[in-house]
Amino acid sequence: MQIFIKQNAEALKQAIPIYFVDETTDIAKLLSPFEYKQIAINKSTLTVGQWRLVFNEKSELSSVLFAMGNDPFSCAILAQHLPKNIYYFANLEQEQSLCYLGFALGFYRFDKYKTQKKEALPQGQLMVVEPMEITQTEQLYEAISWARDLINEPTNHKSTQSFATIVQNFAARYQAQIKIVRGQELQSEFPLVHAVGRAASENAPILIDLSWGLDKSAPMVALVGKGVCFDSGGLDIKSASNMLLMKKDMGGAATILALAKLIIEMNLNIRLRVVLPMVENAISGNSFRPGDVLQSRAGLNIEIGNTDAEGRLILADALAYIDEERPDLLIDMATLTGAARVALGPKIPPFFTDDEALAADLANLSKQLKDPMWRLPLANLYENGLSSKVADMNNISMDGFAGSIIAALFLKKFVKNAKAWVHFDIYGWNLTQMASCPVGGEAQCVRVLYALLLQRYGKN
């Protein structure tokens, strides 16, 4: 169903205004005397997130009052509950343009495997009255929905090969170049990716390398996403409860793909590289083991302190690979550490960078776009936590402290040439049901990162 329709004469005849109200609103000025009398008689007081249908003398729906509060994404509830009709935001202020995206997110569902669809899809459409970049809102909604779908997909329907097929189709659609490294070449060129994924014989490890943008003079932006299709923990096996959501451990790869989709569709002025190491961290006779020493693409030898810290291993090879190209900006995203959730919870992903200007831009855009994230320090005083008695470094710190920082410091060792680098430790999942974000996969930080790239590099 089309969510947004452009203003036209036919739509104007039937479009119903949605008025945003709060305790300061003079509702009498918004409604006819008859309509206002309904409100006065019922002494209706709207609390944040509530709406009220208003009818005219013919008992026809004539307007909607909505108490949005400070959350533009609460508009998703309107999409889900308003009667089938065409609506428009009648008194929307410039800074509230996120309400359009909020309304659209009310349409998202993942009911692919339900034989009976219990919940009807939203029926309301939104007419765009104010001049705005509605195409961007539609593309944001589609990109977020795609990432959510990829994360929500069960692992038995989401192998490394099926993910490769998805990216191949994506590349064909947008005339991008793609290379998939597997088998002996993967073992030679990306030894850590191969070592982590080799135990899953029916879900063999691969590395996906996608390129878009022909202008060699354009700045290169490189995106790297952790793609663990399922994480058992390996021989350091997870508990049943901790394994339950591990289909989402490719959330970094899914989020990076959503960002790539936005970059390409909105034709940003960059050369894009996307690198996705894809594995399943399984258990078999040839699983990598605690105490093993593995060589990385960068030449560093890594002692395995824990096989459940596998995400940083596959990212290390991917980062070292794309860092050789000296990108102007290198971004990686990963569902990496439980420590990040302990520090900031599931809704606020931490990010790490040594680039002060980049950190300031991200923080400002996060506040402006209501896309939460928080900078944590790349504190070198914890670097000794990665020391090893038998190799160049360990993949974990044995004392268990500062886990998210330790993981970021580990990744930093594989970034030498990029002009700027930022690492995001995302959760990739909504634990609580909300109108705009149901329980399930989530594309965290996509909106801020797209806005950052648009702000820095512009469109072609």
Summary of the structure (lengths in Angstrom):
residues: 460
radius of gyration: 24.3
end to end distance: 29.9
largest distance: 83.4
contacts: 1585
relative contact order: 0.12
helix: 38%
strand: 20%
